[in-house]
């Protein structure tokens, strides 16, 4: 467990992490979902040395965030947070009510945006809607970041956001700022030092403990009400080492690999829907309340 005197985080706001991820992965690769053409990156022929050096360009606050995340996201920490939060006994509230609750996470210190949290959620959902995505897909876009209410429960930033990765096995060098794993106590646990670690080859991601954050939390809150494809999108949308870097394939079973087409498909909306154009929340609210009621009960256990 990290000591209680650790700072909640160096980021000015959670949006700073989102912006860094967008710069780290300048082209999200959609999956080959039904009716979609395979994605071909525009820079497929670009030499490695021509890519931007995200380590050099990252703000000091972002580097410090990843240092904290990679140092303290141990398997023991993950299991403790699962016990604490997956009982879902913190509160009971509906989806729109949870959006309003998240909206109290004010980003007054962020000079780059004055959009509210609800407006960010609506931007993602509206981008899905404009592209004619299924209603469950649109709703997944609306709720995918609601797990960030963990910050309002007092969790530090590094336990809420950040690229996710398996614990209990060797850390991939393709995880962003992987050099900071050198300070993670799990690096001194012999059973965790191989690619498979405590897991079996092809065991399936459902049997793998992932670093703790908003993805895992919202997945467990919403999984009983949405299609399985949506569950994968919620649970793994920050698992960039897998769906954008191709890492950790040896832990996946065939079903995971099939379902990850939806995770990759969703990534383009997660990363690139933010804009300065403000959605009209009150005008859109009736549509989204009807959509929420189609899938979710009036109140959920959080």
C-alpha positions as CSV (number, residue, x, y, z in Angstrom):
1,X,0.0,0.0,0.0
2,X,1.2,3.5,-0.8
3,X,1.7,5.8,2.2
4,X,-1.0,8.2,3.0
5,X,1.3,11.2,2.4
6,X,1.5,10.5,-1.3
7,X,0.0,13.4,-3.3
8,X,-3.3,12.8,-5.0
9,X,-1.4,13.5,-8.2
10,X,0.6,16.1,-10.1
11,X,-1.8,16.5,-13.1
12,X,-3.6,19.8,-13.2
13,X,-6.7,17.8,-14.2
14,X,-7.6,14.4,-15.5
15,X,-7.9,15.9,-18.9
16,X,-4.1,16.4,-19.0
17,X,-3.7,12.6,-19.0
18,X,-6.3,12.3,-21.8
19,X,-4.4,14.9,-23.9
20,X,-1.1,13.1,-23.4
21,X,-2.5,9.8,-24.5
22,X,-3.9,11.5,-27.6
23,X,-0.4,12.8,-28.4
24,X,1.2,9.4,-27.6
25,X,-1.1,7.6,-30.0
26,X,-1.7,10.2,-32.8
27,X,-3.6,7.7,-34.9
28,X,-6.1,5.3,-33.2
29,X,-6.6,2.2,-35.3
30,X,-10.3,1.1,-35.5
31,X,-11.0,-2.6,-35.4
32,X,-12.6,-4.6,-38.2
33,X,-16.1,-4.5,-36.8
34,X,-18.9,-5.7,-39.1
35,X,-19.2,-3.4,-42.1
36,X,-15.9,-1.6,-41.4
37,X,-12.8,-1.6,-43.7
38,X,-9.5,-2.6,-42.1
39,X,-7.5,0.4,-40.9
40,X,-4.3,1.4,-42.6
41,X,-2.2,3.9,-40.8
42,X,-1.2,6.9,-42.9
43,X,2.3,6.8,-41.4
44,X,2.8,3.0,-41.9
45,X,6.0,3.7,-43.9
46,X,7.4,6.3,-41.6
47,X,10.8,5.5,-40.1
48,X,10.9,5.0,-36.3
49,X,13.3,7.9,-35.8
50,X,10.8,10.2,-37.5
51,X,8.1,9.7,-34.8
52,X,7.7,12.3,-32.1
53,X,9.6,11.7,-28.9
54,X,6.8,11.6,-26.5
55,X,9.2,11.1,-23.5
56,X,11.0,14.3,-24.3
57,X,7.8,16.3,-25.0
58,X,5.8,15.1,-22.0
59,X,5.2,17.7,-19.3
60,X,7.0,17.1,-16.0
61,X,3.6,16.6,-14.4
62,X,2.7,13.8,-16.8
63,X,6.0,12.1,-16.1
64,X,5.5,12.4,-12.4
65,X,2.0,11.0,-12.7
66,X,3.3,7.9,-14.5
67,X,6.1,7.5,-11.9
68,X,3.5,7.3,-9.2
69,X,1.2,5.0,-11.2
70,X,4.0,2.6,-12.1
71,X,5.5,2.6,-8.6
72,X,2.3,2.0,-6.6
73,X,0.1,-0.2,-8.9
74,X,1.1,-3.5,-7.4
75,X,-1.0,-6.6,-7.4
76,X,-1.5,-6.3,-3.7
77,X,-2.9,-2.8,-4.2
78,X,-5.1,-3.9,-7.1
79,X,-6.6,-6.8,-5.0
80,X,-7.2,-4.4,-2.1
81,X,-9.1,-1.9,-4.3
82,X,-11.2,-4.7,-5.8
83,X,-12.2,-5.7,-2.3
84,X,-13.0,-2.1,-1.4
85,X,-14.9,-1.1,-4.4
86,X,-16.4,-4.1,-6.2
87,X,-18.8,-4.7,-3.4
88,X,-20.4,-1.5,-4.8
89,X,-21.7,-0.3,-1.5
90,X,-20.6,3.4,-1.8
91,X,-23.9,4.8,-3.0
92,X,-26.9,4.2,-5.2
93,X,-27.7,6.6,-8.0
94,X,-28.9,6.7,-11.6
95,X,-26.6,7.2,-14.6
96,X,-27.5,10.9,-15.2
97,X,-27.2,11.5,-11.5
98,X,-23.7,10.0,-11.6
99,X,-22.9,12.3,-14.5
100,X,-23.9,15.3,-12.4
101,X,-21.9,13.9,-9.5
102,X,-18.8,13.6,-11.7
103,X,-19.5,17.1,-12.8
104,X,-18.5,18.3,-9.3
105,X,-15.0,17.3,-10.2
106,X,-14.2,20.8,-11.2
107,X,-11.1,21.4,-13.4
108,X,-10.6,25.1,-12.4
109,X,-6.9,24.6,-12.6
110,X,-6.9,23.5,-16.3
111,X,-6.3,26.4,-18.6
112,X,-6.8,24.4,-21.7
113,X,-10.5,23.6,-21.4
114,X,-13.6,25.0,-19.6
115,X,-15.8,22.2,-20.6
116,X,-17.7,20.4,-17.8
117,X,-17.3,16.6,-17.2
118,X,-20.9,16.1,-18.5
119,X,-20.0,17.9,-21.7
120,X,-17.0,15.6,-22.2
121,X,-19.2,12.6,-21.9
122,X,-21.7,14.0,-24.3
123,X,-19.0,14.8,-26.9
124,X,-18.0,11.1,-26.9
125,X,-21.6,9.9,-27.1
126,X,-22.6,12.4,-29.8
127,X,-19.6,11.4,-31.9
128,X,-20.8,7.8,-31.8
129,X,-24.3,8.9,-32.6
130,X,-23.2,10.9,-35.6
131,X,-21.5,7.9,-37.0
132,X,-24.7,5.8,-36.7
133,X,-23.4,3.5,-34.1
134,X,-25.8,1.1,-32.3
135,X,-27.7,2.6,-29.4
136,X,-25.8,0.4,-26.9
137,X,-22.5,1.7,-28.4
138,X,-23.7,5.3,-28.0
139,X,-24.6,4.7,-24.4
140,X,-21.2,3.1,-23.7
141,X,-19.6,6.3,-25.0
142,X,-21.8,8.3,-22.6
143,X,-20.8,6.2,-19.5
144,X,-17.3,5.0,-20.2
145,X,-15.6,7.6,-18.0
146,X,-18.0,7.6,-15.1
147,X,-15.6,5.5,-13.1
148,X,-13.6,8.6,-12.6
149,X,-15.9,9.4,-9.7
150,X,-13.3,7.4,-7.8
151,X,-11.5,10.7,-7.5
152,X,-14.5,12.0,-5.6
153,X,-14.2,9.1,-3.2
154,X,-10.7,10.3,-2.4
155,X,-8.6,8.1,-4.7
156,X,-5.4,9.7,-6.1
157,X,-5.2,10.3,-9.8
158,X,-2.7,7.5,-10.4
159,X,-5.4,5.0,-9.0
160,X,-8.1,6.4,-11.3
161,X,-6.6,7.1,-14.7
162,X,-3.6,6.0,-16.7
163,X,-2.8,3.4,-19.3
164,X,-3.8,0.0,-17.8
165,X,-1.7,-3.1,-17.7
166,X,-1.7,-6.6,-16.1
167,X,-0.2,-7.1,-12.7
168,X,1.2,-10.4,-11.5
169,X,3.4,-10.9,-14.5
170,X,6.3,-9.1,-16.2
171,X,5.6,-5.5,-17.3
172,X,5.8,-5.0,-21.0
173,X,8.4,-2.5,-22.1
174,X,5.8,-1.0,-24.4
175,X,3.8,0.3,-21.5
176,X,4.3,4.1,-21.6
177,X,7.2,5.2,-19.4
178,X,7.9,1.6,-18.5
179,X,11.3,2.6,-17.0
180,X,9.3,3.7,-13.9
181,X,8.4,0.1,-13.1
182,X,11.9,-0.2,-11.7
183,X,10.5,1.2,-8.4
184,X,7.5,-1.1,-8.3
185,X,7.8,-3.7,-5.4
186,X,6.4,-6.4,-7.7
187,X,9.7,-6.3,-9.6
188,X,11.1,-8.1,-6.6
189,X,8.5,-10.9,-6.6
190,X,10.1,-13.9,-8.4
191,X,6.7,-15.3,-9.5
192,X,5.9,-12.1,-11.4
193,X,9.1,-11.9,-13.5
194,X,8.0,-13.9,-16.6
195,X,5.6,-13.0,-19.4
196,X,2.9,-15.2,-18.0
197,X,3.8,-14.7,-14.3
198,X,1.0,-16.3,-12.2
199,X,-1.2,-16.9,-15.2
200,X,-1.5,-19.6,-17.9
201,X,-1.0,-19.0,-21.6
202,X,-4.3,-18.1,-23.2
203,X,-6.1,-18.1,-19.9
204,X,-8.3,-15.1,-20.9
205,X,-8.2,-11.6,-19.6
206,X,-11.1,-12.2,-17.3
207,X,-8.7,-14.2,-15.2
208,X,-6.0,-11.5,-15.2
209,X,-5.8,-8.7,-12.6
210,X,-5.4,-5.4,-14.3
211,X,-4.0,-2.2,-12.8
212,X,-6.8,-0.5,-10.8
213,X,-8.7,2.5,-12.2
214,X,-11.9,3.9,-13.6
215,X,-12.1,1.2,-16.4
216,X,-12.5,-1.7,-14.0
217,X,-14.8,0.1,-11.7
218,X,-17.4,1.3,-14.4
219,X,-17.2,-2.2,-16.0
220,X,-18.5,-3.8,-12.8
221,X,-21.1,-1.2,-12.3
222,X,-22.5,-1.5,-15.8
223,X,-21.7,-5.0,-17.0
224,X,-25.1,-6.6,-16.1
225,X,-27.0,-4.1,-18.3
226,X,-25.0,-3.8,-21.5
227,X,-23.9,-6.2,-24.3
228,X,-20.7,-8.1,-23.8
229,X,-19.1,-5.9,-26.5
230,X,-19.8,-2.9,-24.4
231,X,-18.3,-4.6,-21.4
232,X,-15.0,-5.1,-23.2
233,X,-15.1,-1.4,-24.3
234,X,-15.6,-0.2,-20.8
235,X,-13.1,-2.6,-19.1
236,X,-10.2,-2.2,-21.6
237,X,-10.5,1.2,-23.2
238,X,-7.4,2.3,-21.4
239,X,-5.5,-0.9,-22.1
240,X,-3.5,0.8,-24.8
241,X,-0.5,-1.6,-24.6
242,X,-2.9,-4.3,-25.9
243,X,-5.3,-2.6,-28.3
244,X,-2.9,-0.1,-29.8
245,X,0.5,-1.8,-29.3
246,X,-0.4,-5.4,-29.7
247,X,1.1,-6.5,-26.3
248,X,0.0,-9.2,-23.9
249,X,-1.5,-11.4,-26.7
250,X,-0.2,-14.4,-24.8
251,X,-2.7,-13.8,-22.0
252,X,-5.7,-13.5,-24.3
253,X,-7.9,-16.4,-25.5
254,X,-9.6,-16.5,-28.9
255,X,-12.7,-14.7,-27.6
256,X,-10.7,-11.8,-26.2
257,X,-9.0,-11.3,-29.5
258,X,-12.3,-11.3,-31.3
259,X,-13.9,-8.9,-28.9
260,X,-10.9,-6.5,-29.0
261,X,-12.0,-5.4,-32.4
262,X,-14.7,-3.5,-30.5
263,X,-12.2,-2.0,-28.1
264,X,-10.1,-0.7,-31.0
265,X,-13.2,0.6,-32.7
266,X,-14.2,2.5,-29.6
267,X,-10.7,4.0,-29.2
268,X,-11.2,6.5,-31.9
269,X,-14.1,8.0,-30.1
270,X,-12.5,7.9,-26.7
271,X,-9.3,9.7,-27.9
272,X,-10.6,12.0,-30.6
273,X,-14.1,13.2,-29.7
274,X,-12.9,16.2,-27.5
275,X,-13.5,19.6,-29.1
276,X,-14.1,23.2,-28.2
277,X,-17.7,22.9,-29.6
278,X,-19.9,22.7,-26.5
279,X,-22.8,20.3,-26.5
280,X,-26.1,21.6,-25.2
281,X,-26.6,19.3,-22.2
282,X,-30.1,20.3,-21.4
283,X,-31.2,20.0,-25.0
284,X,-29.7,16.5,-25.3
285,X,-30.8,15.3,-21.9
286,X,-34.2,14.0,-22.9
287,X,-32.6,11.8,-25.7
288,X,-30.0,10.4,-23.3
289,X,-32.4,9.9,-20.4
290,X,-34.6,7.8,-22.8
291,X,-31.5,5.9,-23.9
292,X,-30.3,5.3,-20.3
293,X,-33.8,4.0,-19.3
294,X,-33.7,1.6,-22.2
295,X,-30.8,-0.3,-20.7
296,X,-30.3,0.7,-17.0
297,X,-32.6,0.6,-14.0
298,X,-33.4,3.9,-12.2
299,X,-30.6,3.4,-9.7
300,X,-27.3,1.5,-9.8
301,X,-25.1,0.2,-7.0
302,X,-21.8,2.1,-7.0
